[in-house]
């Protein structure tokens, strides 16, 4: 028997577009009550309306500034108030500005770490009381192959933030296991999103050529991995990472794909 998502409440941060939106769409389509966040109420509300219309599901929007610890605590309280309980938290929100190390400022580093790394930690912490009241919980972080597995020029601060997420999840998984709360992460490769499209057609062609599966990932590819890690069937999995990259990290060079 599979997980009955109709009885579950899910929060997805950074779900107004890209991977987060794909995650929220799949959970809503499966019947879960879903709260999506964006940087402001209007953007989050519009995304929620669109997702509800597309899936026929129960979707609500909540504004969130991940740089504000008080706003994160307020998100947890509001999500529990609206849904009565919180079962799954997908800490997906992130930023990935390109900046070469020689031009990088302390402010550039702080911005990326505040959203990607500190945000993931504080979101996890904020939802612990609700999950402890529910007697179980699933936390799924959206990390990346960049940082934990690979490197890419211009994204050293981003890579550091994504590698840092994995250091956090392993210790958090140990702490939270006795409470029935699992903490895992997905590591997407290159996924077709608005952000990726903004890097240009040449980048997309080169990335596609480096993926053994012969295509870029789709948001649904990541969403199904998250759905599994959030399910009852994954109750015995914690502190783990799942790479979803079409085999991109396998070849030692493009010659291996010939």
Phi and psi in degrees as a GROMACS rama.xvg file:
@    title "Ramachandran Plot"
@    xaxis  label "Phi"
@    yaxis  label "Psi"
@TYPE xy
-84.1023  170.775  UNK-2
-62.459  134.771  UNK-3
-87.2111  93.7138  UNK-4
-69.0845  -17.9682  UNK-5
-64.3204  -20.5638  UNK-6
-97.6541  5.24514  UNK-7
-110.008  148.985  UNK-8
-115.084  130.173  UNK-9
-127.737  137.278  UNK-10
-116.645  129.656  UNK-11
-124.304  114.837  UNK-12
-83.6875  148.707  UNK-13
63.4707  47.391  UNK-14
-109.874  18.1228  UNK-15
-81.5434  -15.5629  UNK-16
-160.071  176.183  UNK-17
60.6657  -144.394  UNK-18
-60.802  -42.4993  UNK-19
-60.1011  -40.6826  UNK-20
-64.874  -40.6443  UNK-21
-62.8856  -38.8535  UNK-22
-63.8099  -48.3285  UNK-23
-62.016  -39.3096  UNK-24
-62.6685  -42.4161  UNK-25
-66.9853  -44.908  UNK-26
-61.2433  -42.6016  UNK-27
-64.429  -40.6639  UNK-28
-64.5413  -28.7473  UNK-29
-82.8613  -5.40034  UNK-30
106.938  -1.77688  UNK-31
-71.2345  153.235  UNK-32
-81.2826  123.669  UNK-33
-121.615  130.66  UNK-34
-108.295  125.299  UNK-35
-111.498  146.555  UNK-36
-116.664  150.525  UNK-37
-140.076  178.702  UNK-38
-70.4839  -17.9982  UNK-39
-146.024  163.816  UNK-40
-61.5925  -40.471  UNK-41
-63.4474  -45.6587  UNK-42
-65.7792  -43.5243  UNK-43
-65.3432  -41.3382  UNK-44
-64.6533  -40.7479  UNK-45
-63.6112  -43.9265  UNK-46
-62.5717  -40.7018  UNK-47
-63.0595  -42.7874  UNK-48
-61.8824  -43.4561  UNK-49
-66.0337  -41.6195  UNK-50
-67.442  -39.3359  UNK-51
-63.8018  -40.7142  UNK-52
-66.8735  -37.2919  UNK-53
-74.1901  -31.3811  UNK-54
-109.812  -17.3022  UNK-55
72.6854  14.4791  UNK-56
-94.4753  -178.308  UNK-57
-99.1207  104.174  UNK-58
-130.995  133.971  UNK-59
-129.305  150.646  UNK-60
-112.661  141.504  UNK-61
-136.647  128.92  UNK-62
-71.7552  144.963  UNK-63
-153.398  126.259  UNK-64
-103.249  105.524  UNK-65
-65.7156  -12.843  UNK-66
-81.2524  -8.2804  UNK-67
-109.022  107.002  UNK-68
-57.1196  -36.6313  UNK-69
-65.3609  -36.3743  UNK-70
-66.6883  -34.6526  UNK-71
-67.043  -43.4613  UNK-72
-62.9049  -38.9747  UNK-73
-65.8945  -36.8929  UNK-74
-58.9388  -47.3803  UNK-75
-60.6955  -43.8355  UNK-76
-65.5841  -41.3587  UNK-77
-69.806  -40.3231  UNK-78
-62.7934  -42.1829  UNK-79
-67.8928  -36.6932  UNK-80
-63.9071  -42.9172  UNK-81
-71.0518  -38.7075  UNK-82
-105.177  -12.0134  UNK-83
87.3709  -23.3014  UNK-84
-164.876  163.649  UNK-85
-131.878  123.977  UNK-86
-106.086  -34.8219  UNK-87
-133.735  133.178  UNK-88
-124.472  121.943  UNK-89
-105.081  102.806  UNK-90
-83.3407  86.9712  UNK-91
-107.384  -26.2586  UNK-92
-58.0915  138.273  UNK-93
-165.614  163.949  UNK-94
-124.734  151.472  UNK-95
-143.555  62.6873  UNK-96
-72.0023  139.854  UNK-97
-83.8224  132.683  UNK-98
-159.427  120.649  UNK-99
-67.2831  148.628  UNK-100
-57.9567  -37.9326  UNK-101
-65.6422  -27.8565  UNK-102
-98.8136  -5.45281  UNK-103
-70.8627  137.459  UNK-104
-107.063  167.342  UNK-105
-60.5133  -35.7358  UNK-106
-64.9808  -37.4424  UNK-107
-61.4366  -45.1668  UNK-108
-64.6397  -45.9496  UNK-109
-60.399  -40.7544  UNK-110
-62.0504  -46.7912  UNK-111
-67.8673  -44.9015  UNK-112
-66.9607  -36.5948  UNK-113
-63.0617  -42.4553  UNK-114
-80.9555  -52.4901  UNK-115
-76.2406  -44.2386  UNK-116
-97.6096  -59.3377  UNK-117
-60.7918  -37.5906  UNK-118
-59.6872  -43.1208  UNK-119
-63.2795  -41.5727  UNK-120
-64.8551  -47.2173  UNK-121
-71.7373  -33.2157  UNK-122
-63.6626  -45.9057  UNK-123
-58.0922  -48.5697  UNK-124
-60.4958  -42.9243  UNK-125
-63.5635  -31.7255  UNK-126
-91.7192  -2.88414  UNK-127
-58.9779  -46.264  UNK-128
-57.602  -41.2504  UNK-129
-65.6259  -41.9333  UNK-130
-69.4867  -36.2422  UNK-131
-66.147  -35.8819  UNK-132
-67.0873  -34.7802  UNK-133
-75.4475  -20.5445  UNK-134
85.4535  6.48734  UNK-135
-167.409  170.1  UNK-136
-177.703  156.864  UNK-137
-131.295  124.451  UNK-138
-116.467  125.544  UNK-139
-125.685  120.514  UNK-140
-94.2607  142.08  UNK-141
-95.5737  103.982  UNK-142
-97.0212  -134.873  UNK-143
-169.885  160.819  UNK-144
-72.6141  -26.0364  UNK-145
-75.5021  113.511  UNK-146
112.963  -67.181  UNK-147
-67.4186  -33.1702  UNK-148
-122.057  -42.1226  UNK-149
-126.6  174.787  UNK-150
-127.99  160.34  UNK-151
-150.533  126.934  UNK-152
-57.1589  131.997  UNK-153
98.4957  -7.79726  UNK-154
-128.945  37.565  UNK-155
-66.6209  -38.353  UNK-156
-69.2319  -37.3947  UNK-157
-64.3589  -47.4257  UNK-158
-59.5497  -39.1946  UNK-159
-63.755  -40.0273  UNK-160
-66.3381  -38.0451  UNK-161
-75.0081  -35.7745  UNK-162
-66.7875  -38.2131  UNK-163
-61.6689  -34.2813  UNK-164
-57.4981  -36.7993  UNK-165
-74.8549  -33.9163  UNK-166
-62.946  -39.7594  UNK-167
-64.0697  -47.141  UNK-168
-64.5191  -32.4795  UNK-169
-67.1253  -44.5257  UNK-170
-71.7047  -38.342  UNK-171
-62.9422  -39.3537  UNK-172
-61.2961  -38.949  UNK-173
-64.1209  -45.0947  UNK-174
-64.0274  -38.5056  UNK-175
-95.5608  -11.4659  UNK-176
-55.5555  -42.612  UNK-177
-61.0436  -22.6533  UNK-178
-89.7489  4.12596  UNK-179
76.9746  21.7529  UNK-180
-108.94  125.402  UNK-181
-100.984  151.225  UNK-182
-133.157  116.554  UNK-183
-138.082  173.912  UNK-184
-142.059  147.992  UNK-185
-103.693  144.561  UNK-186
-117.95  91.0322  UNK-187
-71.4425  148.614  UNK-188
-88.7667  -142.39  UNK-189
-81.3087  115.992  UNK-190
-116.94  138.019  UNK-191
-69.5516  101.511  UNK-192
-136.332  174.353  UNK-193
-61.4385  -39.2084  UNK-194
-64.5143  -41.8863  UNK-195
-66.5446  -41.371  UNK-196
-59.435  -31.7319  UNK-197
-67.4703  -13.7686  UNK-198
-82.3105  -7.75883  UNK-199
101.214  157.503  UNK-200
-64.7504  -35.8908  UNK-201
-63.6403  -41.9436  UNK-202
-61.9197  -44.347  UNK-203
-62.3749  -39.9787  UNK-204
-64.9588  -44.5062  UNK-205
-65.8742  -39.2287  UNK-206
-68.132  -42.4804  UNK-207
-60.004  -39.6888  UNK-208
-65.611  -21.5756  UNK-209
-92.8761  0.355955  UNK-210
-104.712  117.214  UNK-211
-55.5147  -32.7757  UNK-212
-67.6421  -13.2119  UNK-213
82.0498  13.8998  UNK-214
-156.246  162.093  UNK-215
-74.6933  156.783  UNK-216
-72.0618  158.661  UNK-217
-111.25  157.173  UNK-218
-59.1654  -30.8729  UNK-219
-64.3222  -31.7257  UNK-220
-61.1194  -41.7972  UNK-221
-73.5876  -40.8644  UNK-222
-59.6957  -39.8646  UNK-223
-68.38  -33.311  UNK-224
-66.275  -41.8118  UNK-225
-64.6807  -43.1366  UNK-226
-56.6414  -42.7891  UNK-227
-63.3467  -48.7948  UNK-228
-64.1989  -22.8442  UNK-229
-90.7089  -2.76419  UNK-230
-86.7436  166.903  UNK-231
-62.5797  -33.2345  UNK-232
-64.9348  -19.3257  UNK-233
-100.868  20.5258  UNK-234
-61.4094  -23.9927  UNK-235
-99.3305  14.6638  UNK-236
-115.56  119.805  UNK-237
-152.374  150.611  UNK-238
72.1645  22.1605  UNK-239
-115.654  164.084  UNK-240
-124.265  144.757  UNK-241
-124.727  111.479  UNK-242
-82.9748  128.482  UNK-243
-126.454  88.8542  UNK-244
-140.713  12.3766  UNK-245
64.1351  19.4785  UNK-246
86.4364  11.3584  UNK-247
-57.8266  -34.2877  UNK-248
-86.2839  3.09369  UNK-249
-81.02  -49.1155  UNK-250
-72.2327  139.942  UNK-251
-79.0702  -16.1544  UNK-252
-161.297  168.801  UNK-253
-63.2514  -24.2297  UNK-254
-60.905  -27.6083  UNK-255
-70.0588  -14.8794  UNK-256
-93.8043  -3.05747  UNK-257
